[in-house]
Amino acid sequence: MAKAEFTVVGTSPARMGGVERVVGKGVYGIDVMLKDQLHGGILRSQYAHAKIVSIDTSEAKALPGVHAVVTAADAPDVRYGRSYLDRYILARNKVRYMGDPVAAVAAETPALVKQALKKIKVLYAPLPVVIDPETTMKPEAPTLHEDMPLPKNLPEGIKVKNVCGFTSVHVGDPEKAMAEADVVVEEAYETKMIHPQYLEPRMTAAQIEPNGRVTVWANAQAPFPVRQEVAKTLGIPLNNVRVISAELGGGFGGKGSGITSGAAIEPICALLAMKAKRPVMIVLDKAEETISTTIRAGAKLYIKTGVKKDGTIVARTGKVVYDAGAYSGFGTQAGARCTNMLGGWYLMPNCHIDGYVVYTNKQVCGPVRGPGGPQAAFAVESHMDSIAAKLGMDPAEFRVKNLPKAGDKIVGVPKLRDVSLGETIRIAKEKIGWGKVKLEKNQGIGMATGSWIESAGPGGGAVVKINEDGSATVHIGKIDMGTIPGFGIPLIVAEELGIPVSDVTVLNVDTDASPWDAGTVGSRGILVSGTACRLAAIDARTQIFKMAASQLEASPDDLEIKDKQIRVRGTPAKSVSLSTIATAAHNIIGEVIGRGYCDNVALMAEEKAHGSSQPFTTHACIVEVDPDTGNVKILKYVAVHDIGFPIHRAAVEGQIEGAAAMSIGQALCEQVVFDNDGRTMNPSFVDYLMPTINMTPRIETTLVPGYPGAGPYGAKGAGEIACVPPLACIANAIFNATGVRVRKLPLSPENVLRALREAGK
Amino acid sequence: MSVIIKTTINGKKVTASAEPSTSLLEFLRDTLEMKGTKLCCNTGECGACTVIFNGMPINSCVTVAADADGAEITTIEGLADGDNLHAVQQAFIDTGAVQCGYCTPGYIISVKALLDRTTKPTAEDIEEAVSGNICRCTGYAKIIDAIHLAANRIAGRA
């Protein structure tokens, strides 16, 4: 679609809600204040693995000013989970990580909450702790979940334990093809756990209404799944739970899909409010958050590839061990994605990869930004450079040699509709000066590519109401955390209705009023809510044209709408204002209410027939490695992305730059560090290093046109894919600079220096 | 035991009592219900709670509220002149530097303090002024654009 067809989509106006945010009036979750609210707090396990022998809350309950103390005994015996129902809202019988919630308190002041938590006496019988994801699979390892079965699809005869997910990828005959390869390269890679570290702490507040309904405020990315899970875990009818979302101060999947893979504090807070008969609000302390909420899992990745002398890849085998943590959380899904992606996004005629998702005594894997992707890509794209080096080929040329084209399949994707991968490589080479730029001593150049699947999942709806003045009020089920509700959605609605962007209001999610949605997850905002809003606006427009047609004595097909005026095409004098029609609607259809829905079934059928239009990317960088300290400085960083049509260009760039920066953090410094007892050694921001402005290079973003996606106007999701390439991109540049391959993250001075010394440099 | 704190916030005289252990951030957010200044790390590492204290940007989460007695404080709520945004606020909007917006109040305060000192900040000046402000959304590129745009507008160059 040519850009000229559109008025506002494809531009970058100021974000909706921008003024509130810059003057300090944006109301985030933690700014919520309820009348008579109590403060809530959670007692967390001091052991990574232990039996709970007894819990004595009597002293805590006796403290004046304490209104409720709850344990598992106060909640229904109901477990929750996504793949495995393996978790209680408050630990029952056993704790499985240091941070598992054991009891909770509601009291008049935060100081009283702390005092009461200290008065709760829990007697634990410690059990052996397992931290390493490979050790946990061995027969002698402690059993984390006595009553959870092994995955049904595990091949017979495999002796493993503590496994909560298994994925096996088979293509062709990898054994035979590997034997016939000219060159075989085999490597092992490792990534560490990182925390998404959104700046706004997790919070929740709960209030019991006079009619007995429970209202929950949550800064969660998926309010509807939160409603479902609060109702289930507390045994309340679904229609008696209302979840209201405030603005989110970041999420990145860490505030992800419901309580299953979030902090699970919402039902605990509701339980406290029910017991205390007063509103209760819980705000997690940042250090508490780092040890207890969901994370990007670490993974061990084994990868072996056979190639012909000319660089044609003939076979890949591999294994993934993906660390779900203490409960399955989102680990089963993320591990499956990681396993598929280890097959890469190049032509791969023969492939066999097994992926195991395992329980360990650590916090739980969530759907953190591109779950499974960065881990797989670190191995895949570092490995591509290792193979190229062995073949004596240019790494870019080796990639191009194995590019898929339209109609081809890659591992995990049966058919590609069109493939922008080669184009992103070509542009990235040009932007970074591949083969041209003069590198000084200790400097190196590297690239890495990536892809991402806009994960399959349920659709989602939108309602667009036209007010008497011609303005539009939009209801969707996705929250605004710097994502599409504040950026792309107002543009789509304005485009279709011919009204100014400033006349569009997108409301926050209230499960009593908003259309159902699975949440702001999986790069699905533009696909799901973008499509739904476009269709809802078109539906509203159709209703408007029908009423206007009779006023203008014209056919609805001959009408157009621009600048809030409905006109007969070619006869501009014949017009009526949108506000006149919207007001007249009161006597005709009541109100103009457009409805739209993203039909996921139709999308899947379309994809099956014509192939998947997934996004591709290439990042390239130049680094300088200090041979004395191991410090890596990024001198230049380019990110070339095909994300289809950019509906809000600045928002798309912002997503790409933010996601890339987050993975640059994972590449260079971020990790959650554990001791052998399962204690997090760096819970606070003092010790958990994140990229500041000083260490973040300017990410130079280029958007590649010409490859439309399945979203509205040909858009593709842009929130996650830029997380995929940076880890290997930087590792490859370090390899180019030093000749040393670092296969374990982070690429910190310590790890880089060790690798240099081990290589005798 | 509580202490009486007499302070000036955004040009207005304020008198309120607080516990001796209350941080300036808690005083602003909980006692005075001024929620514009944001809570995050509570250890002085992220800059989300930055306010201007007697002309200097400080982390209010690691400052004792009692220290504010007799001080002059500027918070994010005090920057705009009625409906007219401060140049730094407008620049953050215009460059797309506001994504989730949670770090934004602290960021804007730090940048205002910088541009009060100089309207020609070097790359080093910018790094020094905002290296204590973490943003997890933007990758910083558009924030740097916002700082330059605001500086140019204040100096009449744009």
HADDOCK unambig.tbl for C-alpha pairs under 7 A between the chains (distance, minus, plus):
assign (segid A and resid 14 and name CA) (segid B and resid 93 and name CA) 5.90 0.50 0.50
assign (segid A and resid 14 and name CA) (segid B and resid 94 and name CA) 6.04 0.50 0.50
assign (segid A and resid 14 and name CA) (segid B and resid 96 and name CA) 6.68 0.50 0.50
assign (segid A and resid 18 and name CA) (segid B and resid 93 and name CA) 6.03 0.50 0.50
assign (segid A and resid 18 and name CA) (segid B and resid 98 and name CA) 6.81 0.50 0.50
assign (segid A and resid 21 and name CA) (segid B and resid 101 and name CA) 5.74 0.50 0.50
assign (segid A and resid 22 and name CA) (segid B and resid 89 and name CA) 5.54 0.50 0.50
assign (segid A and resid 22 and name CA) (segid B and resid 104 and name CA) 6.35 0.50 0.50
assign (segid A and resid 22 and name CA) (segid B and resid 105 and name CA) 6.05 0.50 0.50
assign (segid A and resid 23 and name CA) (segid B and resid 76 and name CA) 5.86 0.50 0.50
assign (segid A and resid 23 and name CA) (segid B and resid 77 and name CA) 5.63 0.50 0.50
assign (segid A and resid 24 and name CA) (segid B and resid 36 and name CA) 3.82 0.50 0.50
assign (segid A and resid 24 and name CA) (segid B and resid 37 and name CA) 6.84 0.50 0.50
assign (segid A and resid 24 and name CA) (segid B and resid 76 and name CA) 5.74 0.50 0.50
assign (segid A and resid 24 and name CA) (segid B and resid 77 and name CA) 5.82 0.50 0.50
assign (segid A and resid 24 and name CA) (segid B and resid 105 and name CA) 6.05 0.50 0.50
assign (segid A and resid 25 and name CA) (segid B and resid 36 and name CA) 5.89 0.50 0.50
assign (segid A and resid 31 and name CA) (segid B and resid 35 and name CA) 6.10 0.50 0.50
assign (segid A and resid 198 and name CA) (segid B and resid 136 and name CA) 6.39 0.50 0.50
assign (segid A and resid 199 and name CA) (segid B and resid 40 and name CA) 5.75 0.50 0.50
assign (segid A and resid 199 and name CA) (segid B and resid 102 and name CA) 6.80 0.50 0.50
assign (segid A and resid 200 and name CA) (segid B and resid 40 and name CA) 5.81 0.50 0.50
assign (segid A and resid 200 and name CA) (segid B and resid 102 and name CA) 6.70 0.50 0.50
assign (segid A and resid 201 and name CA) (segid B and resid 40 and name CA) 6.21 0.50 0.50
assign (segid A and resid 248 and name CA) (segid B and resid 100 and name CA) 6.62 0.50 0.50
assign (segid A and resid 249 and name CA) (segid B and resid 100 and name CA) 5.29 0.50 0.50
assign (segid A and resid 249 and name CA) (segid B and resid 101 and name CA) 6.61 0.50 0.50
assign (segid A and resid 249 and name CA) (segid B and resid 102 and name CA) 4.86 0.50 0.50
assign (segid A and resid 250 and name CA) (segid B and resid 100 and name CA) 5.64 0.50 0.50
assign (segid A and resid 286 and name CA) (segid B and resid 40 and name CA) 6.77 0.50 0.50
assign (segid A and resid 286 and name CA) (segid B and resid 41 and name CA) 5.44 0.50 0.50
assign (segid A and resid 481 and name CA) (segid B and resid 100 and name CA) 4.65 0.50 0.50
assign (segid A and resid 482 and name CA) (segid B and resid 99 and name CA) 4.00 0.50 0.50
assign (segid A and resid 482 and name CA) (segid B and resid 100 and name CA) 3.87 0.50 0.50
assign (segid A and resid 650 and name CA) (segid B and resid 96 and name CA) 6.25 0.50 0.50
assign (segid A and resid 654 and name CA) (segid B and resid 138 and name CA) 5.37 0.50 0.50
assign (segid A and resid 655 and name CA) (segid B and resid 138 and name CA) 6.98 0.50 0.50
assign (segid A and resid 657 and name CA) (segid B and resid 138 and name CA) 5.96 0.50 0.50
assign (segid A and resid 657 and name CA) (segid B and resid 139 and name CA) 5.02 0.50 0.50
assign (segid A and resid 658 and name CA) (segid B and resid 136 and name CA) 6.69 0.50 0.50
assign (segid A and resid 658 and name CA) (segid B and resid 137 and name CA) 4.75 0.50 0.50
assign (segid A and resid 658 and name CA) (segid B and resid 138 and name CA) 4.32 0.50 0.50
assign (segid A and resid 658 and name CA) (segid B and resid 139 and name CA) 4.25 0.50 0.50
assign (segid A and resid 661 and name CA) (segid B and resid 139 and name CA) 4.95 0.50 0.50
assign (segid A and resid 685 and name CA) (segid B and resid 41 and name CA) 6.32 0.50 0.50
assign (segid A and resid 685 and name CA) (segid B and resid 45 and name CA) 6.06 0.50 0.50
assign (segid A and resid 686 and name CA) (segid B and resid 45 and name CA) 6.24 0.50 0.50
assign (segid A and resid 692 and name CA) (segid B and resid 131 and name CA) 5.83 0.50 0.50
assign (segid A and resid 692 and name CA) (segid B and resid 134 and name CA) 5.73 0.50 0.50
assign (segid A and resid 693 and name CA) (segid B and resid 127 and name CA) 6.45 0.50 0.50
assign (segid A and resid 693 and name CA) (segid B and resid 131 and name CA) 5.57 0.50 0.50
assign (segid A and resid 693 and name CA) (segid B and resid 140 and name CA) 6.20 0.50 0.50
assign (segid A and resid 694 and name CA) (segid B and resid 127 and name CA) 5.80 0.50 0.50
assign (segid A and resid 694 and name CA) (segid B and resid 131 and name CA) 6.19 0.50 0.50
assign (segid A and resid 698 and name CA) (segid B and resid 141 and name CA) 5.70 0.50 0.50
assign (segid A and resid 699 and name CA) (segid B and resid 141 and name CA) 6.84 0.50 0.50
